[in-house]
Amino acid sequence: MTAEALPGRWLDDVLARAEERLPRSVWRYVMATAGEGITSAENAEAWREVRFVPRVLRDVRRVDLGVRLHGDDYRVPFGIAPTSLQRAADPDGELAMARAAATVGVPHVVSSNAGHLFADINAAGGPWWLQAYVTADRERCLPMLESAVAAGARAVVLTVDLPFPGTKHDVGDDDFGDVDLSWHRVNYQGQARATQRGEWAADLSASDISWLGERTGLPVVVKGVLHPEDAAACVEAGASAVWVSNHGGRQLDRSVTTAAALGGVATRVAGRVPVYVDGGVRGGADVLAALSLGADAVFLGRAPLLGLAAGGQRLVERILATVEAELDEFMRLSGARNGPETRDLSVEIGPFGP
């Protein structure tokens, strides 16, 4: 990896530069939250409340950050979460994100709303997973799913916390009138591109997990789980991983933070499948907090997207390199030499904690 780490308080600088460069409507959409923004704000703060109990008398000259997920090996246990409007942030959009992910060696999840063809994204980078919403008419989403499979997707991430897009009070339906979005959701092959109430399935059930696996032949990761019993139901239905997420605080405001929910989900899953998490992750200390609470991998959403807007592929690489350097330092100082040794480092938190 050649990217240099960014200086301290790097996220503040990235935010400022992204706000300057993004069209105003896109900036407002990316930063929008549900309701009063309570969950979004608490997501980030909850990671900061995790306290470590470091171990000593351990040889930490070498630390192994690597992780194996769905048959592929990655340098680090964190990756890039799916986000829309990447071509509004940078003309190369998902292509630049894919190249950055491949350069640093992190898992990369591509939104089904991507602005580039899946085949082009596949050619640009390394292993990637498809994030997918299931449509009310299940057959309508099949062409998009089939094109992702044909292009080389390694897993499908079923998002289950969006029966319809939650209200975002700072974003209007006509906000994007001055932005060319002709490329938006290009992989839907000419189907209606609006994301209105009623388009997505409001009747999702455990059977959709097995249906999706059968139709794609890919591992199915279920994203949007907060309750331990829902996590157990996903595993029983054949999920290959469970992803703890509250949609970045963009769906149900006042929902529990992902940091608070993670421990209970991980305990209920009990190692049967990997557990992932996102929501408010801002740096290496947050990644270590998530690993210590039971996550097998952690995903960043807004930070890479804003980095793409602020400085393109190169800045995304530097952000990922910075998080890696921070995680490496925190693991060494905590006495954890690999992922399993992070498990007993934190004081348990949250209403669903073990």
C-alpha positions as a Markdown table, in Angstrom:
| # | Residue | x | y | z |
|---|---|---|---|---|
| 1 | Met | 0.0 | 0.0 | 0.0 |
| 2 | Thr | 1.5 | 3.4 | -1.0 |
| 3 | Ala | -1.1 | 5.9 | 0.3 |
| 4 | Glu | 0.1 | 8.0 | 3.2 |
| 5 | Ala | -1.9 | 8.5 | 6.4 |
| 6 | Leu | -3.7 | 11.8 | 6.9 |
| 7 | Pro | -2.8 | 14.2 | 9.7 |
| 8 | Gly | -4.9 | 14.4 | 12.9 |
| 9 | Arg | -8.5 | 15.6 | 12.7 |
| 10 | Trp | -8.5 | 14.5 | 9.1 |
| 11 | Leu | -12.3 | 14.0 | 8.9 |
| 12 | Asp | -13.0 | 17.7 | 9.6 |
| 13 | Asp | -10.9 | 18.7 | 6.6 |
| 14 | Val | -12.5 | 16.1 | 4.4 |
| 15 | Leu | -16.0 | 17.3 | 5.4 |
| 16 | Ala | -15.1 | 20.9 | 4.6 |
| 17 | Arg | -13.6 | 20.1 | 1.2 |
| 18 | Ala | -16.5 | 17.8 | 0.3 |
| 19 | Glu | -19.1 | 20.5 | 1.2 |
| 20 | Glu | -17.2 | 23.0 | -1.1 |
| 21 | Arg | -17.1 | 20.6 | -4.1 |
| 22 | Leu | -20.4 | 18.8 | -4.0 |
| 23 | Pro | -23.5 | 20.2 | -5.6 |
| 24 | Arg | -25.6 | 21.7 | -2.7 |
| 25 | Ser | -28.5 | 19.3 | -3.3 |
| 26 | Val | -26.1 | 16.3 | -3.2 |
| 27 | Trp | -24.4 | 17.5 | 0.0 |
| 28 | Arg | -27.8 | 17.9 | 1.7 |
| 29 | Tyr | -28.8 | 14.4 | 0.7 |
| 30 | Val | -25.6 | 12.8 | 1.8 |
| 31 | Met | -25.7 | 14.5 | 5.2 |
| 32 | Ala | -29.5 | 14.1 | 5.7 |
| 33 | Thr | -30.8 | 12.2 | 8.7 |
| 34 | Ala | -34.2 | 10.9 | 9.7 |
| 35 | Gly | -36.4 | 12.9 | 12.1 |
| 36 | Glu | -34.4 | 15.1 | 14.5 |
| 37 | Gly | -31.1 | 13.4 | 13.6 |
| 38 | Ile | -30.9 | 11.8 | 17.1 |
| 39 | Thr | -29.8 | 8.3 | 16.0 |
| 40 | Ser | -27.3 | 9.7 | 13.5 |
| 41 | Ala | -25.6 | 11.8 | 16.1 |
| 42 | Glu | -25.7 | 9.1 | 18.7 |
| 43 | Asn | -24.2 | 6.5 | 16.3 |
| 44 | Ala | -20.9 | 8.2 | 16.3 |
| 45 | Glu | -20.9 | 9.1 | 20.0 |
| 46 | Ala | -21.7 | 5.6 | 21.1 |
| 47 | Trp | -18.4 | 4.3 | 19.7 |
| 48 | Arg | -16.6 | 6.9 | 21.7 |
| 49 | Glu | -18.3 | 5.7 | 24.9 |
| 50 | Val | -16.7 | 2.2 | 24.5 |
| 51 | Arg | -13.8 | 1.9 | 27.0 |
| 52 | Phe | -11.0 | -0.6 | 26.5 |
| 53 | Val | -9.3 | -2.8 | 29.1 |
| 54 | Pro | -5.9 | -3.4 | 27.5 |
| 55 | Arg | -3.9 | -6.5 | 27.9 |
| 56 | Val | -0.2 | -6.4 | 28.7 |
| 57 | Leu | 2.8 | -8.7 | 28.7 |
| 58 | Arg | 2.2 | -9.6 | 25.1 |
| 59 | Asp | 4.6 | -9.4 | 22.1 |
| 60 | Val | 3.0 | -6.8 | 19.8 |
| 61 | Arg | 5.9 | -6.3 | 17.4 |
| 62 | Arg | 3.6 | -7.8 | 14.7 |
| 63 | Val | -0.1 | -7.4 | 14.4 |
| 64 | Asp | -2.3 | -9.3 | 11.9 |
| 65 | Leu | -5.2 | -7.2 | 10.8 |
| 66 | Gly | -6.2 | -9.6 | 8.0 |
| 67 | Val | -9.7 | -11.2 | 7.7 |
| 68 | Arg | -11.3 | -13.7 | 5.4 |
| 69 | Leu | -14.8 | -13.0 | 4.3 |
| 70 | His | -16.9 | -15.1 | 1.9 |
| 71 | Gly | -13.9 | -16.8 | 0.5 |
| 72 | Asp | -11.7 | -13.7 | -0.1 |
| 73 | Asp | -8.8 | -12.5 | 2.0 |
| 74 | Tyr | -8.5 | -8.8 | 2.9 |
| 75 | Arg | -5.7 | -6.8 | 4.6 |
| 76 | Val | -8.0 | -5.3 | 7.2 |
| 77 | Pro | -11.3 | -6.0 | 9.0 |
| 78 | Phe | -13.0 | -2.9 | 7.7 |
| 79 | Gly | -14.4 | -1.9 | 4.3 |
| 80 | Ile | -16.5 | 0.4 | 2.2 |
| 81 | Ala | -20.3 | 0.4 | 2.8 |
| 82 | Pro | -22.7 | 1.0 | -0.2 |
| 83 | Thr | -23.6 | 4.6 | -0.9 |
| 84 | Ser | -25.6 | 6.2 | -3.8 |
| 85 | Leu | -24.7 | 9.2 | -5.9 |
| 86 | Gln | -21.0 | 8.4 | -6.2 |
| 87 | Arg | -20.8 | 9.8 | -9.7 |
| 88 | Ala | -22.1 | 13.1 | -8.3 |
| 89 | Ala | -19.1 | 13.1 | -6.0 |
| 90 | Asp | -16.6 | 12.2 | -8.7 |
| 91 | Pro | -17.0 | 11.4 | -12.4 |
| 92 | Asp | -15.4 | 8.0 | -11.9 |
| 93 | Gly | -17.8 | 7.2 | -9.0 |
| 94 | Glu | -17.8 | 3.5 | -8.2 |
| 95 | Leu | -14.9 | 2.9 | -10.5 |
| 96 | Ala | -12.7 | 5.1 | -8.4 |
| 97 | Met | -14.1 | 3.5 | -5.2 |
| 98 | Ala | -13.4 | 0.1 | -6.5 |
| 99 | Arg | -9.8 | 1.0 | -7.4 |
| 100 | Ala | -9.2 | 2.4 | -4.0 |
| 101 | Ala | -10.6 | -0.6 | -2.3 |
| 102 | Ala | -8.4 | -2.9 | -4.4 |
| 103 | Thr | -5.3 | -0.8 | -3.7 |
| 104 | Val | -5.7 | -0.9 | 0.0 |
| 105 | Gly | -7.2 | -4.4 | 0.2 |
| 106 | Val | -10.6 | -3.8 | 1.8 |
| 107 | Pro | -14.0 | -5.3 | 1.1 |
| 108 | His | -16.1 | -3.1 | -1.2 |
| 109 | Val | -19.9 | -3.1 | -1.3 |
| 110 | Val | -21.6 | -1.6 | -4.4 |
| 111 | Ser | -25.0 | 0.0 | -4.2 |
| 112 | Ser | -27.7 | -1.4 | -6.5 |
| 113 | Asn | -28.3 | 2.3 | -7.3 |
| 114 | Ala | -24.8 | 2.6 | -8.8 |
| 115 | Gly | -24.0 | 5.0 | -11.6 |
| 116 | His | -21.7 | 2.7 | -13.5 |
| 117 | Leu | -22.4 | -0.7 | -15.0 |
| 118 | Phe | -21.5 | -3.6 | -12.7 |
| 119 | Ala | -19.2 | -5.1 | -15.4 |
| 120 | Asp | -17.1 | -1.9 | -15.4 |
| 121 | Ile | -17.0 | -1.8 | -11.6 |
| 122 | Asn | -15.8 | -5.4 | -11.6 |
| 123 | Ala | -13.1 | -4.6 | -14.1 |
| 124 | Ala | -11.9 | -1.6 | -12.2 |
| 125 | Gly | -11.1 | -3.3 | -8.8 |
| 126 | Gly | -11.0 | -6.4 | -6.7 |
| 127 | Pro | -13.8 | -8.5 | -5.0 |
| 128 | Trp | -17.1 | -6.7 | -4.5 |
| 129 | Trp | -20.5 | -7.4 | -3.1 |
| 130 | Leu | -23.8 | -6.1 | -4.3 |
| 131 | Gln | -26.1 | -4.3 | -2.0 |
| 132 | Ala | -29.7 | -4.9 | -3.0 |
| 133 | Tyr | -33.2 | -3.9 | -2.2 |
| 134 | Val | -36.0 | -6.3 | -3.1 |
| 135 | Thr | -38.8 | -4.8 | -5.1 |
| 136 | Ala | -42.5 | -5.3 | -4.2 |
| 137 | Asp | -42.8 | -7.4 | -7.3 |
| 138 | Arg | -39.8 | -9.7 | -6.8 |
| 139 | Glu | -39.4 | -10.3 | -10.5 |
| 140 | Arg | -38.6 | -6.7 | -11.2 |
| 141 | Cys | -35.3 | -6.8 | -9.4 |
| 142 | Leu | -34.1 | -10.0 | -11.0 |
| 143 | Pro | -32.5 | -8.5 | -14.1 |
| 144 | Met | -30.4 | -6.2 | -11.9 |
| 145 | Leu | -29.4 | -9.1 | -9.7 |
| 146 | Glu | -28.6 | -11.3 | -12.7 |
| 147 | Ser | -26.4 | -8.6 | -14.2 |
| 148 | Ala | -24.5 | -8.3 | -10.9 |
| 149 | Val | -23.9 | -12.1 | -10.8 |
| 150 | Ala | -22.8 | -12.2 | -14.4 |
| 151 | Ala | -20.4 | -9.3 | -13.7 |
| 152 | Gly | -18.7 | -11.1 | -10.8 |
| 153 | Ala | -20.3 | -10.0 | -7.6 |
| 154 | Arg | -19.0 | -12.2 | -4.7 |
| 155 | Ala | -22.0 | -11.8 | -2.3 |
| 156 | Val | -25.4 | -10.0 | -2.2 |
| 157 | Val | -26.2 | -7.7 | 0.7 |
| 158 | Leu | -30.0 | -7.7 | 1.3 |
| 159 | Thr | -31.0 | -4.5 | 2.9 |
| 160 | Val | -34.1 | -5.2 | 5.1 |
| 161 | Asp | -34.7 | -1.9 | 7.0 |
| 162 | Leu | -36.2 | 0.0 | 4.1 |
| 163 | Pro | -39.8 | -0.9 | 3.3 |
| 164 | Phe | -39.9 | 2.6 | 1.9 |
| 165 | Pro | -37.5 | 5.6 | 2.1 |
| 166 | Gly | -37.9 | 7.3 | 5.5 |
| 167 | Thr | -38.7 | 11.0 | 5.5 |
| 168 | Lys | -35.6 | 13.3 | 5.5 |
| 169 | His | -36.8 | 16.8 | 6.4 |
| 170 | Asp | -33.9 | 18.6 | 4.8 |
| 171 | Val | -34.3 | 17.0 | 1.4 |
| 172 | Gly | -37.1 | 17.7 | -1.1 |
| 173 | Asp | -38.3 | 15.7 | -4.1 |
| 174 | Asp | -37.2 | 18.4 | -6.5 |
| 175 | Asp | -33.7 | 19.0 | -4.9 |
| 176 | Phe | -31.8 | 17.4 | -7.8 |
| 177 | Gly | -33.4 | 19.4 | -10.6 |
| 178 | Asp | -30.0 | 21.0 | -11.3 |
| 179 | Val | -28.0 | 17.8 | -11.2 |
| 180 | Asp | -27.7 | 15.4 | -14.2 |
| 181 | Leu | -28.7 | 12.0 | -12.7 |
| 182 | Ser | -29.2 | 10.3 | -16.1 |
| 183 | Trp | -26.7 | 7.6 | -14.9 |
| 184 | His | -28.5 | 6.9 | -11.6 |
| 185 | Arg | -29.5 | 3.3 | -11.2 |
| 186 | Val | -28.1 | 2.5 | -14.6 |
| 187 | Asn | -28.1 | -1.3 | -13.8 |
| 188 | Tyr | -31.9 | -1.4 | -13.7 |
| 189 | Gln | -31.8 | -1.6 | -17.5 |
| 190 | Gly | -34.3 | 1.2 | -18.3 |
| 191 | Gln | -36.8 | 0.4 | -15.6 |
| 192 | Ala | -38.4 | 3.2 | -13.7 |
| 193 | Arg | -35.6 | 4.8 | -11.6 |
| 194 | Ala | -37.7 | 6.6 | -9.0 |
| 195 | Thr | -37.4 | 5.3 | -5.4 |
| 196 | Gln | -41.0 | 6.1 | -4.3 |
| 197 | Arg | -43.1 | 4.6 | -1.5 |
| 198 | Gly | -44.4 | 1.3 | -2.8 |
| 199 | Glu | -41.5 | 0.3 | -5.0 |
| 200 | Trp | -39.6 | -1.6 | -2.4 |
| 201 | Ala | -41.0 | -4.7 | -0.7 |
| 202 | Ala | -42.8 | -3.9 | 2.6 |
| 203 | Asp | -43.5 | -7.6 | 3.1 |
| 204 | Leu | -40.0 | -9.0 | 3.4 |
| 205 | Ser | -39.7 | -12.2 | 5.3 |
| 206 | Ala | -37.1 | -14.8 | 6.1 |
| 207 | Ser | -38.1 | -16.7 | 3.0 |
| 208 | Asp | -36.7 | -13.8 | 0.9 |
| 209 | Ile | -33.3 | -14.7 | 2.2 |
| 210 | Ser | -33.4 | -18.2 | 0.9 |
| 211 | Trp | -35.1 | -17.1 | -2.3 |
| 212 | Leu | -32.3 | -14.6 | -2.9 |
| 213 | Gly | -29.6 | -17.2 | -2.3 |
| 214 | Glu | -31.3 | -19.6 | -4.7 |
| 215 | Arg | -31.8 | -17.1 | -7.4 |
| 216 | Thr | -28.3 | -15.6 | -7.3 |
| 217 | Gly | -26.2 | -18.6 | -6.1 |
| 218 | Leu | -24.3 | -16.1 | -3.9 |
| 219 | Pro | -23.8 | -15.8 | -0.1 |
| 220 | Val | -26.6 | -13.6 | 1.3 |
| 221 | Val | -25.6 | -11.0 | 3.9 |
| 222 | Val | -28.6 | -9.4 | 5.7 |
| 223 | Lys | -28.1 | -5.7 | 6.4 |
| 224 | Gly | -30.2 | -3.7 | 8.7 |
| 225 | Val | -30.5 | -6.0 | 11.8 |
| 226 | Leu | -30.6 | -4.6 | 15.3 |
| 227 | His | -32.6 | -7.1 | 17.4 |
| 228 | Pro | -30.9 | -10.4 | 18.5 |
| 229 | Glu | -33.9 | -12.5 | 17.6 |
| 230 | Asp | -34.1 | -11.0 | 14.1 |
| 231 | Ala | -30.4 | -12.0 | 13.7 |
| 232 | Ala | -31.2 | -15.5 | 14.8 |
| 233 | Ala | -34.0 | -15.7 | 12.3 |
| 234 | Cys | -31.7 | -14.6 | 9.5 |
| 235 | Val | -29.2 | -17.3 | 10.4 |
| 236 | Glu | -31.9 | -19.9 | 10.5 |
| 237 | Ala | -33.1 | -18.8 | 7.1 |
| 238 | Gly | -29.7 | -19.3 | 5.6 |
| 239 | Ala | -28.0 | -15.9 | 5.8 |
| 240 | Ser | -24.2 | -16.1 | 5.3 |
| 241 | Ala | -23.6 | -13.1 | 7.5 |
| 242 | Val | -25.7 | -10.6 | 9.6 |
| 243 | Trp | -25.0 | -6.8 | 9.3 |
| 244 | Val | -25.9 | -4.7 | 12.3 |
| 245 | Ser | -27.1 | -1.3 | 10.8 |
| 246 | Asn | -29.7 | 1.4 | 11.4 |
| 247 | His | -29.1 | 2.9 | 7.9 |
| 248 | Gly | -26.8 | 5.6 | 9.3 |
| 249 | Gly | -29.8 | 7.1 | 11.1 |
| 250 | Arg | -31.5 | 7.8 | 7.8 |
| 251 | Gln | -34.6 | 5.6 | 8.4 |
| 252 | Leu | -36.1 | 5.3 | 11.9 |
| 253 | Asp | -35.0 | 8.1 | 14.1 |
| 254 | Arg | -34.5 | 7.2 | 17.8 |
| 255 | Ser | -33.6 | 3.6 | 16.9 |
| 256 | Val | -30.9 | 2.1 | 19.0 |
| 257 | Thr | -27.3 | 2.8 | 18.0 |
| 258 | Thr | -25.4 | 0.1 | 16.2 |
| 259 | Ala | -22.7 | 0.1 | 19.0 |
| 260 | Ala | -25.5 | -0.7 | 21.6 |
| 261 | Ala | -27.1 | -3.4 | 19.4 |
| 262 | Leu | -23.9 | -5.2 | 18.3 |
| 263 | Gly | -23.1 | -7.1 | 21.5 |
| 264 | Gly | -26.5 | -8.7 | 21.7 |
| 265 | Val | -26.6 | -9.7 | 18.1 |
| 266 | Ala | -23.1 | -11.2 | 18.2 |
| 267 | Thr | -23.9 | -13.2 | 21.3 |
| 268 | Arg | -27.2 | -14.5 | 19.7 |
| 269 | Val | -25.4 | -15.4 | 16.5 |
| 270 | Ala | -22.7 | -17.2 | 18.5 |
| 271 | Gly | -20.2 | -17.5 | 15.8 |
| 272 | Arg | -22.5 | -19.4 | 13.4 |
| 273 | Val | -21.9 | -16.7 | 10.7 |
| 274 | Pro | -19.9 | -13.5 | 10.6 |
| 275 | Val | -21.3 | -10.3 | 12.1 |
| 276 | Tyr | -20.7 | -6.9 | 10.4 |
| 277 | Val | -21.6 | -3.4 | 11.6 |
| 278 | Asp | -21.7 | 0.2 | 10.3 |
| 279 | Gly | -23.1 | 3.5 | 11.6 |
| 280 | Gly | -21.0 | 6.4 | 12.8 |
| 281 | Val | -17.6 | 4.7 | 12.3 |
| 282 | Arg | -15.1 | 7.5 | 12.0 |
| 283 | Gly | -11.6 | 5.9 | 12.5 |
| 284 | Gly | -9.5 | 3.1 | 13.8 |
| 285 | Ala | -10.5 | 3.4 | 17.4 |
| 286 | Asp | -14.1 | 2.9 | 16.4 |
| 287 | Val | -13.2 | -0.1 | 14.4 |
| 288 | Leu | -11.4 | -1.6 | 17.4 |
| 289 | Ala | -14.5 | -0.8 | 19.6 |
| 290 | Ala | -16.7 | -2.7 | 17.1 |
| 291 | Leu | -14.3 | -5.7 | 16.9 |
| 292 | Ser | -14.2 | -5.9 | 20.7 |
| 293 | Leu | -18.0 | -5.9 | 20.9 |
| 294 | Gly | -18.2 | -8.9 | 18.5 |
| 295 | Ala | -18.0 | -7.6 | 14.9 |
| 296 | Asp | -16.0 | -9.6 | 12.4 |
| 297 | Ala | -15.8 | -6.7 | 9.9 |
| 298 | Val | -16.8 | -3.0 | 10.1 |
| 299 | Phe | -18.0 | -0.7 | 7.3 |
| 300 | Leu | -17.6 | 3.0 | 6.6 |
| 301 | Gly | -20.1 | 4.8 | 4.5 |
| 302 | Arg | -20.0 | 8.6 | 4.6 |
| 303 | Ala | -16.3 | 8.9 | 5.1 |
| 304 | Pro | -15.2 | 7.2 | 1.8 |
| 305 | Leu | -18.0 | 8.9 | -0.1 |
| 306 | Leu | -17.0 | 12.4 | 1.2 |
| 307 | Gly | -13.4 | 11.5 | 0.5 |
| 308 | Leu | -14.3 | 10.7 | -3.0 |
| 309 | Ala | -15.9 | 14.2 | -3.4 |
| 310 | Ala | -13.1 | 16.0 | -1.6 |
| 311 | Gly | -10.2 | 14.4 | -3.4 |
| 312 | Gly | -11.1 | 11.4 | -5.6 |
| 313 | Gln | -9.6 | 8.0 | -5.5 |
| 314 | Arg | -6.3 | 9.1 | -4.0 |
| 315 | Leu | -8.0 | 10.7 | -1.0 |
| 316 | Val | -10.2 | 7.6 | -0.5 |
| 317 | Glu | -7.0 | 5.5 | -0.4 |
| 318 | Arg | -5.5 | 7.9 | 2.1 |
| 319 | Ile | -8.6 | 7.7 | 4.3 |
| 320 | Leu | -8.5 | 3.9 | 4.3 |
| 321 | Ala | -4.7 | 3.9 | 5.0 |
| 322 | Thr | -5.3 | 6.3 | 7.9 |
| 323 | Val | -8.0 | 4.1 | 9.5 |
| 324 | Glu | -5.6 | 1.1 | 9.0 |
| 325 | Ala | -2.7 | 2.9 | 10.7 |
| 326 | Glu | -5.0 | 4.0 | 13.6 |
| 327 | Leu | -6.3 | 0.5 | 14.0 |
| 328 | Asp | -2.8 | -1.0 | 14.0 |
| 329 | Glu | -1.7 | 1.4 | 16.7 |
| 330 | Phe | -4.8 | 0.9 | 18.9 |
| 331 | Met | -4.4 | -2.9 | 18.6 |
| 332 | Arg | -0.8 | -2.8 | 19.6 |
| 333 | Leu | -1.4 | -0.5 | 22.6 |
| 334 | Ser | -4.3 | -2.7 | 23.7 |
| 335 | Gly | -2.3 | -5.9 | 23.5 |
| 336 | Ala | -4.5 | -7.4 | 20.7 |
| 337 | Arg | -2.4 | -9.1 | 18.0 |
| 338 | Asn | -5.3 | -10.3 | 15.8 |
| 339 | Gly | -9.1 | -10.1 | 15.5 |
| 340 | Pro | -9.9 | -12.9 | 18.1 |
| 341 | Glu | -7.7 | -11.1 | 20.7 |
| 342 | Thr | -9.9 | -8.0 | 20.5 |
| 343 | Arg | -12.9 | -9.8 | 21.9 |
| 344 | Asp | -12.3 | -9.2 | 25.6 |
| 345 | Leu | -11.0 | -5.6 | 25.4 |
| 346 | Ser | -14.1 | -3.5 | 26.0 |
| 347 | Val | -16.5 | -2.8 | 28.8 |
| 348 | Glu | -19.9 | -4.0 | 27.6 |
| 349 | Ile | -22.5 | -1.4 | 26.8 |
| 350 | Gly | -26.0 | -1.2 | 25.4 |
| 351 | Pro | -29.5 | -2.4 | 26.2 |
| 352 | Phe | -29.0 | -5.6 | 24.2 |
| 353 | Gly | -25.5 | -6.3 | 25.6 |
| 354 | Pro | -24.7 | -9.8 | 26.8 |
